[in-house]
Each structure stands twice: as structure tokens, then as C-alpha cells.
Amino acid sequence: MKNHNEKAKFQYKLFAGVYDLMDLLFVTRKGNPRLGLARHIPNEELSILDVCFGTGNSALAIARKNDKNKITGIDLSLEMLAVARRKIKKKRIDNITLHCMDATHLDLQQRFDIVTTSLSLHEMPPAVMEAAIGEMSRVLKPGGSLYIIEWNRPSHKLGAAMFNFFPYRFEPRGFGDFLKIDWGAQLKKSGISVDAIEAYTFTKLIIAHKTMDEQTNA
């Protein structure tokens, strides 16, 4: 995991300044999974943890809609967080707190009503991904909600052709296998049950919760 973290830090240091260009793929509101995620979260006094915060696009979508939510963002990259802080300040958002932290070792005392992560798990080797999901489950309150945004190959030909160029060619080795993951089985290992999966233009939103068995044992 240490080698993965060092490689990830280097990559995100290089790309932090242009990372937001990726969101140009989400050209319509209907095709934007970040807005879809925000629609699922009510404007109530909920504690939210955004894992692998990046430059904050998903959390900002939530924060702009929900001023009562309290959002904690963690990311391994100081450069990504620096970009995020500038955006938060520019948009005058005051309900997001940021920390530099490893997703596989969450140094957090509280448990959260909601945990989210966006376009992060595909970057991780399988063992690192499982460790990160395990940590998300650990800090999630019993019965709490988990939302995962990840890439999804479009079914229509034009979209599939675009997907084969980007992101497919720019993602890590093993990306093809990642796209075949059975998320129900994968998340069940960490005590998480999938409720629904919503399809967007190039992505999907996995909606899940910490299971009652975990709630009983917590």
C-alpha cells in the first residue's frame, strides 16, 4: 500500500491543476452523477464523509444544495486539497472541513451518517480498494448510507466509442477487470448492502447502506 500511496501522491501532484477538466464529460445535468448524488441527500443535520475528496466536485454539489449538512473531506494529496480549498473559499462554502489522510487508515474518531467517494476506487489495486471500503464501512454509522460514483461503460455505440478513448486508455492496468466487479458481492464483504445502481452517461451511482447485521454487532 505504501508504494501505491507514493505513486498516487506523485500522479495527483502532476494533475491537480487540470483534474477538473474530467468533469467536461458530464456535459448535461442529467448525465452528471455528482448532481445525482446531491439529489439523494436531504438538507438535514447529517454528518457526511467524502473519501478521496480530490478537488471537491461531488462534495461541493452537496454543500451548495444542503447548508445543514456537515461535510468532512479527506484526501492523500495536498495538491488536490489546495485546489479544493481555493474553490471552497471562492464559492463561500462554510460546511466543509478538509484533512490530508490515507483512505485505508482513516484517523477519525466520529462515525458518519453518510460516506461518499467519487471516481476513486478504480485507481486502487484490489487489496487497497478492499482496505478503503473496509474503512468506509468502519466509520459509517449502523444503517448509514454509502454512495459510490464510478465509471461505467455506456451501452450506446457513440458513448462506448468515446469511453474507449477516455477514460479507458488513461486509467490504470486492470481497469477492464474493475468494470466487471459485482458490487453487491464486493460490498457485502464489508457489511454493506447495495440498494440500487443508477446509470449516468459514463458513470454509475451505487447506493448502499450498512446492513442490519452490522448494526446489531456494532
N, C-alpha and C positions, 0 to 999 in steps of 0.2 A: 504493500500500500504506500510505503514511503516513496518508492520510485515513481509510482503513479502520481502522487501529490506533487513531487518536484517537477515532473513533466507538465502537469496541468497548470501549475503556477507560471511556468515559462510561457506556455501557449496563451494563457489568458492575459499575461502581461503584454504580449505582442498584439493581441486582438481586441483589447478592452476598448480602444478608441473607435473601432469600427463595428463592434459587436451588434449594435442596434440596427445595422443595415439588414440583418437577417429578418427583421420584422417586416421588411418590404414584401415578403412572401404573403403576409396576411393582409392582402390589399382591400378586403371588404370587411365590414363589421361582422357579417355572417360567417366569414371564413377565419375570424380571429379567435383563437382558443383562449386568449387571455381575457377577452371580454366575456366569453362564455363562462370562464371560471368565476369572474366577478359577479355574474348574474346569479350564481348559485349561493353566494354568501350574503346573508341578511345584514342589514345595518343595525347590529346589536352589539352589546359589550362582550365581544368574543376575543379570545387570545389566539393569534394566528402566527405560526412559524413558517417562514418561507426558506426552504433549504436550497442551497446553491443559488443564492439571490441574484448573482450576476449583476447586470446594470439596473435591475429592479422593475422591468416592464410589467410583469404579472402583478407584483405587489402594488405598484402604482395604480394599475387598473382597479384593484380592490380599494385602495386607500382613497382615490378620488370619488368613488361611489359611496364608501362607508366611513364616515368620520368617527363612528363609535368603536370600530374595530381597533385593537391594539396589535400591531404587526411587528414581529421580530424577524430580521433577515440575517442569515449567516452565509458566508462565502469564504472560500480558501484564498481568493485573490484580492490583495489590497488594491490593485489597479482597477478591477471591476467595481469594488466598493467605492472607490474615489469617484468614478463616473456616476454611480448611483447617488452618492451624496450631493453632487452638483445638481442632478435632476430633481432630487427631493427638495433642495433649497430653492431652486428656480420655480418649482410648482407650489411652494409654500405648504408642503405636506408636513404635518406635525404628529402623525400617529404611526411612524415607522422608526424603529431603533435597529442599528446595524452592528454586527460583530464579525470579526475575522475568525473563522472556525472551520475545522475539518468536519465534513458531513458524517464521517464514520466514527467520530468521537465527539458527540455533542456535549459540551461542557455547560449544561443548562440545568438549573435546579427546578424550574417550574414545569408543569405539564400543560399542554395546549389543547384548546377546543378543536382547532383545525391545523393540519400541516399541509403545505403545498410544496411542489417542486416542478420546475418547468424546463424541459429540454436539457436535462442534466444527466439522467441515468444512462443514456446511450453512450455517453463519453467514458463510462467507467467499465473496467474489466468486470466479469461476472462476480468474482469474490468481493470486490469493492462495492459493487451495486447492492449485493445482498447485505453487506455490513451497513450501508447507508440506509436501506429500507428498514433494517432491524432497529437502527437508532431512531428513525422517524416513528416507528411503532412504539418504541420505549417511552418517548416523550409525549406521545399522544394520549389524551385522557381516554379512559374506557368509554366506548361508544362514540368517540370523536371521529371526525371526518378527515380523510386523506384524499387530496386531489393531485393527480399527476398529469401533466401535459407532456406528450411525447410525439415523435414523428410517426406518421402513418402513410403508407403508400396509397395514393389516390387510385380509385377504381377506373376513372375515365382515362382515355388514352393520352390526351394532351397533358393532363396533370401528371400522369405516370411518367411521361417522357421528360417533363420538367424536373420531376423528383429524381430521376436517374442522373440528371446533371448536378442538381443541388437539391437536397443536401447529400445525396448518396455518395458522390465522388469525393466529398470533402470530410466525411466522417471517418472515425477510426475503423481499423480492421475488425471484422466481426459485426459490423452494422447490419448486414443482411440477416445474420442469426438473431440479432436483437429484435428485428422487426417481426420475428416469428414467435416471440415469447407469449406463452399463455399466462396472461396477467392474473387470472383467477388463481391458478396453481402457484404462481410466483409469490403473490402477496400472502397467500394462505400460510406460507412458511413462517411469516412474521406476525401471524394473528390478525391479518387484515382480510376483509371480505369485500369483493367487488359488487357494487350495486348497479352500475350502469357504465357504458362507454359511449361517449358522444363523438361522432366523426366531424372533423373540420376539413378544410381544403387539403392541407398537407400534414395534419396532425390529428391527434385524438385526445380527449379529456377522459381520464379514468377517474370515476367517482367511487369511493370506497369508504369503509368505516372499520374501526377496531371492533372485533367481534365480541359478542356477549360472553363467550368462554373466557376471553382475555379480561373482560370486565369483572367476571366473577373471581378470577385469580389475582387481579391487580391489588 
